[in-house]
Amino acid sequence: MASDKKNEESSLPACCTMFAGIGTMFMLLVGLLLKFQPIYIGGIHDYRKAREAAFGAMWMYFFTLVLAAIYLYTDNKRKRREEAIARASYGRPPPPCIQDYAFGASSAEEDYEESVFA
């Protein structure tokens, strides 16, 4: 059950990113069609207003895409940092009397940053 929740948590932002990317491209296509070839889209009385609405929706999808991508990046970075700290402590939590202190955590973070940014 716990692994299902982890997969679910990581798949939601990825799904949102894909959906927003496809929405951005589609609304860009609709906006360009309304701008250069409005004859291909029938049933619209005010093409200027429809074009502005299509480009406005495109920017909303793009904003959502950027936010979801930033979330994916920061979440991935956090997970890698947690894994590096767990590897440095051999997967064991510190004893209860030492948990209040950051015993060894700074050296694990420094080792991680040296290995990633080297």
N, C-alpha and C positions, 0 to 999 in steps of 0.2 A: 503494500500500500504506500509506503513512504517513497519508494522509487517511482511509482506512478505519479505522485504529487510533484516530484522533482521534474519528471519529464513534462508534465502538464505546465508547470511554471515556466520552463524554458521554451516550450513550444508556442505559448500565447504571444510573446513579443515577436517571435519569428514569423508567425502567421500574420500578425498586424503589419509587420514590415513588408511582407510580400503583397498583402492586400493593398496597402497604401502605394506601393510602387506600381502595381498594375493600374490602380485608379488614377495615379498621376499621368501615366502614359496614355490611358484611354481618354481622359479629359483634355489632355494636350491635343490628341488626334481630333476630338470633336471640336475644340476651339479653332484649330487650324482649318478644318473643313468649313466651319461657319465663316471664317475670315476669307478664305481663298476660293472655295467652291460651295457656296450656300445652296446651290440648286440640288445638291445630292441629299440634303436634309430637308424634307418637306414638312408642311404643317406648322411652320413657325412664321408668325406675323412680324415680329420685330427681331431681325437678325443681330443687330448691335447689342440689344439687351441679352439675347441668348448667348452671344459670344462672350460678353462680360461675365455672365453667370458660369459659363464653362471654364473660363480661365480662373475665376474666383474659386471654384470647386477644385481645380487643379492645384492651386496654391495651398488649399486646406489639406488635400491629400499629401502634398509634398511636406508640409509642416509635420503632419503625423508620421510620415516616413522618417524624417530627421529625428524626431523624438524617440521613435521606436529603435532606430539604429543606435542612438546614443545610449539608450537603456541596455540594449544588447551588449554594447562594448563595455560599459561599466560593470554589468553583471558578470560578464566573462572574466574581466580583470579581477573582480572580487573573488570569484571562484578559484582562479589560479593562485591568488595570494593565500587563500585559506588552505588549498592543497599543499602549497610550499611550507606553510607553518606546520601543518599536520605531518608532513614528511620529516621536517626537522625535529619534531618531538616524537617521532616514531609512532604517531597515531595515539599516543597516550596523553590524557589530560594531566596537568600538574597536580600534585597532592592538594587536598583542600586547604591546608594552611598557607600554601604559596599562591593560590589562585588570585588573591588580591593584588599580587605583584606581577609585573610583566616580566617574569623570569625567563630569559632566553628568547622572548618574542622579537626583540629588536634585532638580535643577530640573525634570526631566521628571515626576517623581512629584508635585512641588508643582503643576505645571501641570495634571496629571491631576486631582488632588484639588480644585483650584480650579474646574475645568470641571465635575466631577461634583457637588460639594457646593455649588455657587454657586446 
